[in-house]
Amino acid sequence: MAAGVELRSAAARTRRPAQPIDRGTARLLATWVRTQAISSERHLAALRPFSWSEFGDPATGPSRAHLAAVNETMAGLREPLHEATRDLRRVAEQAARQPDSQRVRTVLRAKSKTYRLVRDTERIWDFYLELFNQRQSSFAPWLVAADRIALDCYQYAYLGIGKWRSIPTPPPFCYLEPSHGPATSRRGIPLQRLSHRINPFPLIQLPFHRLINPWTLGAVLHEVSHNLQNDLGLAKAVPMQVAARVTETGVPPASVSQWVRWNRETFADLAGLLLGGPMIVGSLFDVIARDPRAASKFRARDPHPSSYLRGKLNIELLRRMGFPKRAEQHERAWHAMYPRPKLIGAPPALLATANKAVPAVVQAMCFTSYPTLGDRKLAQVLRFEPKEQRMVEEVAERLACGVSPGVAPERFLIGAVRYALEQRMAPPKRLASFFVEELGRRAR
């Protein structure tokens, strides 16, 4: 007899027969196993698709496109859960009709599988439920305002490119995250909070202190730009151009690699400036202007350039956009904050070659033609010139008076409310109120 057959025969001889169960225990087990099936079926039913009407005012709630994307994602998760629940019902009924220890163990295994699937599905369902429920809170008008700005950025970018590209949907969705700074989760990227499943639309998280101070919402333009770099097909092309342009200036290879590593955060800064105009530099300074030691700290693996270099990059682009006077003012202010430039912990060549690398990076990102943009430059696609700044200033005057800004693009309202604040055109509370009121009105 073969060894494998001998082992199976031995296992069969030693397998314990199903233990007899007395009548009272049998009734108890029959009730219990059926209860497990009932609970799982009800749990599955509770993880139902979201509806458009359940999150308060449709003008402030998630759009139909956002709900459809989430419901489609959840449908894919519900299918294996549905099969597991059906299997649990089947084995539970078998055990209830003829209870013994073997059938009960089969129920326990089926129950454990169903529980794991329920837990994973519910975690994702709860994430979106919490996200959408914010639109029923007092923060809803602020989040809608941020949504409108993000949508305007996308619309402007896709109108500016030189060839047709399929329009991405849904648009970015903003939410409140009090304990963290601004951040984004890009479309089509697996997320840990979604159990490493694909994120169906861009998510932009904003802290409370940014929402209540709209003149700091340049963060929205920055986070939207992260998503635009991907959706416009620039994720690979931009770092390649940065490497080529910076190398041409004679910067050492190690420093070139560092500028390439920083490409995503640098692109988001520069594209945000192109979207919002000169006032966005002040919004950026709100974030990066820290004590000299923090602003000068260098970490090789940090995705952000050192704060000192971020300031220089934005000042350089501002000059190239046609605002030399404003660029000079910001440069003097930056040098007043940091009169002795240094990068703590950085290779000496990085700072020594920064004056050559910074213009090269700006050239590569904003003033180089890209095929995915229809052979246009980013500064042409996201055009912002002195006439646009005059619009921003006009909108500022109207916001200060509490009247409609007119037909100005939503993204201009960030620069406008900051300009009005800096020029002391109206009290901060009044400006913030009019800002949200106007963008909320446009959403209806």
C-alpha positions in Angstrom: 0.0 0.0 0.0 1.3 3.4 -0.9 2.5 5.6 2.0 -0.1 8.3 1.2 -2.9 5.8 1.2 -1.7 4.4 4.6 -1.7 7.9 6.1 -5.2 8.6 4.9 -6.4 5.3 6.2 -4.8 5.9 9.6 -6.4 9.4 9.7 -9.8 7.9 8.9 -9.4 5.3 11.7 -8.4 7.9 14.3 -11.0 10.6 13.2 -13.5 11.1 16.0 -17.1 10.4 15.1 -19.6 13.2 15.5 -20.5 13.4 19.2 -24.1 12.7 20.0 -25.9 15.7 21.4 -28.8 15.6 23.8 -32.2 17.0 22.8 -32.0 20.2 24.9 -28.5 21.1 23.7 -29.6 20.3 20.1 -32.5 22.8 20.4 -30.1 25.4 21.8 -27.5 24.9 19.0 -30.2 25.0 16.3 -31.4 28.4 17.6 -27.8 29.7 17.9 -26.6 28.7 14.4 -29.7 30.2 12.8 -29.1 33.4 14.8 -25.6 33.6 13.3 -27.0 33.4 9.8 -29.7 36.0 10.6 -27.1 38.5 12.1 -24.9 38.2 9.0 -27.7 38.7 6.6 -28.9 41.8 8.4 -25.3 43.1 8.5 -25.0 42.6 4.8 -28.3 44.4 4.2 -27.2 47.3 6.4 -24.1 47.9 4.3 -26.4 49.1 1.5 -25.7 51.6 -1.2 -25.7 55.3 -0.3 -28.6 57.4 -1.6 -28.5 61.0 -2.7 -31.2 62.1 -0.3 -29.7 60.9 3.0 -27.0 63.5 3.5 -29.1 66.6 4.0 -29.3 69.4 1.4 -28.3 68.1 -2.0 -26.6 71.4 -2.7 -24.0 70.7 0.0 -24.0 66.9 0.1 -22.0 64.6 -2.1 -22.8 64.7 -5.8 -24.5 61.8 -7.7 -21.1 61.1 -9.3 -19.4 60.7 -6.0 -22.2 58.4 -4.7 -22.1 56.3 -7.8 -18.4 55.9 -7.6 -18.5 54.8 -3.9 -21.5 52.5 -4.5 -19.7 50.8 -7.4 -16.7 50.3 -5.2 -18.9 48.9 -2.4 -20.7 46.6 -4.8 -17.4 44.9 -5.6 -16.8 44.3 -1.9 -20.4 43.1 -1.2 -20.3 40.3 -3.7 -17.9 38.0 -1.8 -19.7 39.0 1.4 -23.0 38.0 -0.2 -21.6 34.6 -1.2 -20.1 34.0 2.3 -23.4 34.9 4.0 -25.3 32.6 1.7 -22.9 29.7 2.5 -23.3 30.5 6.2 -27.1 30.2 5.9 -26.8 26.9 4.1 -24.5 25.2 6.7 -26.5 26.8 9.6 -29.7 25.2 8.3 -28.0 21.8 7.9 -26.6 22.1 11.5 -30.0 23.2 12.8 -31.8 20.2 11.3 -29.3 17.7 12.4 -27.0 19.2 15.0 -23.7 17.5 15.8 -20.2 18.7 16.7 -18.9 18.4 13.1 -21.7 20.4 11.6 -21.4 23.1 14.3 -17.7 23.4 13.6 -18.5 23.9 9.9 -20.8 26.7 11.0 -18.0 28.2 13.1 -15.6 28.3 10.1 -18.2 29.8 7.8 -19.1 32.4 10.5 -15.4 33.4 10.9 -15.0 33.9 7.2 -18.2 36.0 7.0 -17.0 38.1 10.0 -13.7 38.9 8.3 -15.4 40.0 5.2 -18.0 42.1 7.1 -15.3 43.8 9.1 -13.3 44.8 6.0 -16.4 45.9 4.1 -17.7 47.9 7.0 -14.4 49.7 7.6 -14.6 51.1 4.1 -18.4 51.8 4.3 -17.9 53.6 7.6 -15.1 55.8 6.0 -17.3 57.1 3.3 -20.3 57.4 5.7 -18.2 59.7 8.0 -16.9 61.6 4.9 -20.4 62.3 3.5 -22.0 63.0 6.9 -19.7 66.0 7.3 -21.9 67.6 4.7 -24.8 67.6 7.2 -22.7 69.5 9.8 -22.0 73.2 10.3 -18.8 72.7 8.2 -20.8 71.9 5.1 -20.7 75.5 3.6 -16.9 75.6 4.1 -16.4 72.2 2.4 -18.6 73.1 -0.5 -16.6 76.3 -0.9 -13.4 74.3 -1.2 -15.2 71.8 -3.6 -16.1 74.7 -5.9 -12.5 76.0 -6.0 -11.2 72.5 -6.7 -13.7 72.0 -9.5 -12.9 75.4 -11.1 -9.2 74.4 -11.1 -10.0 71.3 -13.0 -12.3 73.0 -15.5 -9.7 75.7 -16.2 -6.9 73.2 -16.7 -8.9 71.0 -19.1 -10.0 74.0 -21.1 -6.4 75.2 -21.3 -4.7 72.1 -22.8 -4.1 72.0 -26.5 -5.8 68.7 -27.3 -8.7 66.6 -26.2 -8.4 64.5 -23.0 -11.1 62.4 -21.5 -12.7 64.4 -18.7 -12.1 62.8 -15.3 -15.0 62.2 -13.0 -15.9 62.6 -10.2 -14.2 65.8 -9.3 -12.2 66.3 -6.0 -14.1 65.9 -2.8 -13.0 68.0 0.3 -13.3 66.9 3.9 -12.4 68.1 7.4 -9.4 66.4 9.1 -8.8 68.4 12.3 -5.7 66.6 13.6 -3.6 66.7 10.4 -2.4 69.3 7.8 -3.7 69.6 4.2 -3.2 66.5 2.1 -4.6 64.6 -0.8 -5.3 61.1 -1.9 -5.1 60.8 -5.6 -7.6 59.1 -7.9 -6.8 55.5 -8.8 -4.3 55.0 -5.9 -4.7 52.1 -3.4 -5.3 53.6 0.1 -4.4 52.0 3.4 -7.6 53.5 5.0 -9.5 51.6 2.2 -7.7 48.4 3.0 -5.4 49.1 0.0 -8.3 49.3 -2.4 -8.5 51.9 -5.2 -9.6 55.4 -4.4 -12.3 56.3 -7.0 -11.9 60.1 -6.8 -9.5 62.7 -5.4 -9.8 63.4 -1.7 -8.6 66.7 -0.2 -8.3 66.9 3.5 -8.3 70.3 5.2 -7.7 71.2 8.8 -10.2 73.3 10.7 -7.8 76.3 11.0 -7.5 76.6 7.2 -11.3 76.5 6.6 -12.0 79.3 9.0 -9.2 81.4 7.5 -10.0 81.3 3.8 -6.9 83.5 2.9 -4.9 80.4 3.8 -6.7 78.1 1.4 -3.9 78.3 -1.2 -3.6 74.7 0.2 -6.6 73.7 -1.9 -4.8 74.8 -5.1 -1.7 73.0 -4.0 -3.5 69.7 -3.3 -5.6 70.0 -6.5 -2.3 70.4 -8.4 -1.1 67.1 -7.1 -4.1 65.4 -8.7 -3.7 67.4 -11.9 -0.1 66.2 -12.3 -1.5 62.7 -12.5 -4.7 63.3 -14.4 -2.9 65.4 -17.1 -0.4 62.7 -17.6 2.6 64.6 -16.2 3.6 62.3 -13.4 6.5 60.8 -15.4 7.2 63.6 -17.8 7.9 66.3 -15.2 10.6 64.5 -13.2 12.3 63.6 -16.5 12.3 67.3 -17.6 13.6 68.4 -14.2 16.5 66.0 -14.4 17.4 67.1 -18.0 17.1 70.9 -17.3 19.0 70.9 -14.0 21.7 68.6 -15.4 22.3 71.1 -18.2 23.2 73.8 -15.7 26.1 71.7 -14.4 24.6 70.8 -11.1 26.2 67.7 -9.6 24.3 64.4 -10.1 23.5 64.0 -6.4 21.9 67.4 -6.3 20.0 66.7 -9.5 18.6 63.5 -8.0 17.4 65.6 -5.0 15.5 68.1 -7.2 13.9 65.2 -9.0 12.8 63.6 -5.7 11.1 66.9 -4.8 9.3 67.1 -8.1 5.7 66.4 -6.9 5.7 68.9 -4.1 7.4 71.5 -6.2 4.9 71.0 -9.0 2.0 71.4 -6.6 3.5 74.7 -5.3 4.2 76.1 -8.7 0.9 75.0 -10.4 -1.0 76.3 -7.4 0.7 79.7 -7.9 -0.3 79.6 -11.6 -3.9 78.8 -10.7 -4.3 81.5 -8.0 -1.8 84.3 -8.8 0.6 86.4 -6.7 -1.5 86.3 -3.5 -0.9 82.6 -3.2 2.8 83.2 -2.4 1.7 84.8 0.9 -0.6 81.8 1.6 2.4 79.5 1.1 4.6 81.7 3.3 2.0 81.1 6.0 3.0 77.5 6.0 6.7 77.4 5.2 7.9 80.5 7.1 9.1 79.0 10.4 11.9 79.6 12.8 15.2 79.6 10.9 16.3 76.2 12.1 13.1 74.5 11.0 13.1 76.3 7.7 16.7 75.4 6.9 16.4 71.7 7.9 17.2 69.2 5.2 16.0 65.7 5.1 17.1 63.7 2.0 14.0 61.6 1.9 11.5 64.3 2.6 9.2 64.8 -0.4 9.1 68.6 0.2 12.0 70.8 -0.6 13.5 72.6 2.4 11.3 75.6 3.3 14.0 78.1 2.3 14.2 76.6 -1.2 10.4 76.5 -1.6 10.3 80.2 -1.0 12.9 80.8 -3.7 11.1 78.6 -6.2 7.8 80.5 -5.9 9.5 83.9 -6.0 11.3 82.8 -9.2 8.0 81.7 -10.8 6.3 84.9 -9.7 9.0 86.9 -11.5 8.6 84.8 -14.7 4.8 85.2 -14.6 5.2 89.0 -15.2 5.1 90.3 -11.6 8.7 91.5 -11.1 7.9 94.1 -8.5 5.9 91.7 -6.3 8.6 89.1 -6.7 11.2 91.6 -5.6 9.1 92.5 -2.5 8.6 88.9 -1.6 12.3 88.2 -2.1 13.3 91.1 0.2 10.8 89.8 2.8 12.2 86.3 2.5 15.8 87.5 2.9 14.7 89.5 5.9 13.4 86.4 7.5 16.4 84.3 6.5 19.4 86.7 6.1 22.0 83.9 6.3 20.8 81.1 4.0 21.8 77.6 5.0 20.5 74.0 4.7 21.2 72.1 7.8 22.4 68.6 7.1 22.5 69.0 3.3 25.4 68.4 1.0 27.2 71.8 0.5 26.7 71.5 -3.3 22.9 71.7 -2.9 22.8 75.2 -1.6 25.8 76.3 -3.6 24.1 75.4 -6.8 20.6 76.5 -5.8 20.7 79.7 -7.8 21.3 77.7 -10.9 18.9 74.8 -10.1 15.9 76.9 -9.0 15.4 78.7 -12.4 16.0 75.4 -14.2 13.3 73.6 -12.2 10.8 76.5 -12.9 11.7 76.3 -16.6 11.3 72.6 -16.7 7.9 72.5 -15.0 6.2 75.7 -16.2 7.9 76.9 -19.4 8.5 73.6 -21.2 6.0 72.1 -23.7 4.5 68.7 -22.9 2.8 66.4 -25.4 0.1 65.5 -22.8 -0.8 69.2 -22.6 -1.2 69.4 -26.4 2.4 70.6 -26.8 1.7 73.6 -24.5 3.5 74.8 -21.5 2.0 74.7 -18.0 2.1 78.5 -17.8 0.0 78.6 -21.0 -2.5 76.1 -19.8 -2.8 77.8 -16.4 -2.3 81.3 -17.6 -2.3 84.0 -14.9 -1.1 87.5 -16.0 -1.4 91.0 -14.6 -5.0 91.4 -16.0 -6.1 88.4 -13.9 -4.6 90.0 -10.9 -6.6 93.1 -11.5 -9.7 90.9 -11.5 -8.6 89.5 -8.2 -8.3 93.0 -6.7 -11.7 94.0 -8.1 -13.2 90.9 -6.5 -11.5 91.8 -3.2 -13.3 95.2 -3.3 -16.6 93.6 -3.9 -16.1 91.0 -1.1 -15.3 93.8 1.3 -18.5 95.5 0.4 -20.5 92.3 0.7 -21.7 92.3 -2.9 -21.5 89.6 -5.5 -18.0 89.3 -7.0 -19.6 88.8 -10.4 -18.4 86.2 -12.9 -14.9 85.8 -11.5 -13.6 82.2 -11.4 -13.9 80.5 -8.0 -10.2 80.0 -7.6 -9.7 83.8 -7.7 -11.6 84.2 -4.5 -8.7 82.9 -2.4 -6.4 85.6 -3.7 -9.2 88.2 -3.4 -10.0 87.5 0.2 -6.3 87.5 1.1 -5.8 90.8 -0.8 -8.8 92.3 1.0 -7.4 91.1 4.4 -3.9 92.5 3.7 -5.3 95.9 2.5 -7.7 96.0 5.6 -10.7 96.5 3.4 -13.0 94.8 5.9 -12.8 92.9 9.2 -11.6 89.3 8.9 -14.8 87.8 10.2 -16.8 89.7 7.6 -14.5 88.7 4.8 -14.6 85.0 5.8 -18.4 85.1 5.9 -18.8 86.7 2.5 -16.3 84.3 1.0 -18.3 81.2 2.1 -21.6 82.8 1.3 -20.6 83.5 -2.3 -19.2 80.1 -3.0 -22.1 78.4 -1.2 -24.5 80.3 -3.3 -22.8 79.2 -6.5 -23.2 75.6 -5.5 -27.0 75.9 -5.5 
